[in-house]
Amino acid sequence: MKNLRKTVIFMLLAATVVLCAAIQACQEGERFGISSGDTDPPHAPTVDSIIELPGGARIYYKLPADKDVLSIEASFTATNGEVIKSAVSLLAPPVLEIFGLSDTLEKTLQFYALDRAGNKSTIQQLKVKPKEPTYSRVAKSLNVHAGFGSLLITWKNELALDVNVFVDFTFSDNGVQRSLRQAYSSRDTAERKLIKSDNFSTSQTISVKVSVEDRYGNQSGIIDKGQIALLTDELISKQDWQLPPTGRVIGGVPMADGNSYEGRTAYVIDGNLNDLMHPGNYGHFYNTSQYSPATEPAFHFFIDLGAKYELSRIRTHQRYFYDINQLLTPGTTGYKGIKGDVYASGNIGIYRMYWWDGDDAGTVGEWKFISEVKIPMATEGMNAVEVAKIPLIGDESLMYPESSGWTPATRWFRYTAVHPFENNYKGANSRVQCLAELTLYGRKAQ
C-alpha cells in the first residue's frame, strides 16, 4: 500500500507541474502572440539619417512608441522582379542596412514598421543614390592573363560580398571549335583562378568573355576580353641541380638542415614523391632553428640550378606519411587514415620565393623577392581518397600569381617556408617542418 500511495502522489505532482507549465505557456502565448483583432497600424519610424553604400544604404532611425512593434523593415523591387527586403528587430540597435540596388542612379526604398499582428505603418518613400555596387566593381577589376598552357583569371572584391563570376571561352580542339563555361562563386577580397585543359593549344588563341552577377540577380553583362595567346614553358630537369651544405650562408640567410629523423634534405629534389613506394621520402627540418634566428621564418632552402634559368611555375608536394601504419584506420593514437599528414603535421601552408641577383657561385649578390604563395586548403566536400591524392599531384603556382611571366635569369632559387597549415596558417603551437618535393618550370636563359 505504501508503494501505491507514493505512486499516486507522484502522479498528482507530475500532473500539477504539467498543468502549471501549460497555463504559463498560454499566458506567454497571449502576451506575445498575434492578435487577430488588432487592425491598428503602428506609427512609422522616424528617419534620422541615410548613408549611401555600394549597392545599398544604411538607415538610422528612431523607433515608434507603439509597444507591439515587432520589426523595422525596408524593401525594394530588384531588376529580376524579386522584392528584396531587410528587417531589424526592435531589440537591435536602431540602424538598418539593405543591399542589392543595381547601379548608382537614384532609387526608392519603402521604409516602415511592422507590428505583431502583421500591420504595417505608413510606408515612407526614401530616395537614395547608392555607390557603385560590388558586382560591377568586381567586373571592372576582372582581368584575363595568358598563363602557361592555361588562362589566369584575377579579380578584386574589396567589400567581400557574394558574387558569381562566369568565364566563357572558345578554342579549337583538333580543328573542332569548342565553347565552355567556367563558373566561380566567391566572396574573397582577391581571387586568382587557373583554367587548364589538355586540349588547349599554345599555337592558337582562345576567345574569352566574362560576366559577373550578385545574389540579387544584378548582372554586369558580357565583357569581351579578346583573343588570348597562351604562354609556353617546360619542366626543368633536376639532373644538374645541386644543394649547398647545411648552414651555408648566401645573401645573408643560411641553408636549412632537412636531415632530422628519417628525412633527408636531398630527398626534396630527388624526383621521388612521398608515396606508397617511397615512405619517409622528404626533408624533415625539425632542427633547422639553429640556422635561423627566432625572428626569421621557419627555414630557407636553396637550389643551385646548374645553369641560369628564367623561372615560370613551381609545384610543391606535401609530406604524405612516414610509416605505412599511419594510413591504417583512424582512431588509434598515431593512426590518421588514408589522408595521412596532408594539410597537417608541419606541412607548408605559406611560402616565399626569391631569385639570386649575383654571381653564379652565390658569393656576391642579393636575393630578390618573387612572390608569397598561400596554398589553399582542400576543397570542402572532398573525400579522404581525393585528399590523399593531393601530395602526389602537388600544389602549382605561378612565380608571379597576379600575372604570368618569367623571373630574370638566375642560377640560384630560394624557397622560404613561412607558416604551416595548422591553426589556420598561424602555426602558433606548431612549426613548418616537412617538404616532400619541389618541381620548377621555366626556360633556359639565352
Sequence and secondary structure as in RCSB ss.txt:
>XXXX:A:sequence
MKNLRKTVIFMLLAATVVLCAAIQACQEGERFGISSGDTDPPHAPTVDSIIELPGGARIYYKLPADKDVLSIEAS
FTATNGEVIKSAVSLLAPPVLEIFGLSDTLEKTLQFYALDRAGNKSTIQQLKVKPKEPTYSRVAKSLNVHAGFGS
LLITWKNELALDVNVFVDFTFSDNGVQRSLRQAYSSRDTAERKLIKSDNFSTSQTISVKVSVEDRYGNQSGIIDK
GQIALLTDELISKQDWQLPPTGRVIGGVPMADGNSYEGRTAYVIDGNLNDLMHPGNYGHFYNTSQYSPATEPAFH
FFIDLGAKYELSRIRTHQRYFYDINQLLTPGTTGYKGIKGDVYASGNIGIYRMYWWDGDDAGTVGEWKFISEVKI
PMATEGMNAVEVAKIPLIGDESLMYPESSGWTPATRWFRYTAVHPFENNYKGANSRVQCLAELTLYGRKAQ
>XXXX:A:secstr
 HHHHHHHHHHHHHHHHHHHHHHHHHHHHHHHS  TT        EEEEEEEEBTEEEEEEE  S TTEEEEEEE
EE TTS EEEEEEETTS SEEEEE   SSS EEEEEEEEETT  B   EEEEE  B  HHHHHHHH EEEE BSE
EEEEEE TT   EEEEEEEEEEETTEEEEEEEEEEE  SEEEEEEE TT  TTS EEEEEEEEETTS B   EEE
EEE  B  EE  STT B   TT EETTEE    BSTT  GGGGGSS  SSTTSTT SEE TTGGGGS TTS SEE
EEEEEEEEEEEEEEEEE    SSGGGGS TTSTT   TTTTTT TTBEEEEEEEEEEE TTSSSEEEEEEEEEE 
    TT  HHHHHTHHHH EEEESSTTS      EEEEEEEEEEESHHHHT TT    EE EEEEEEEE  
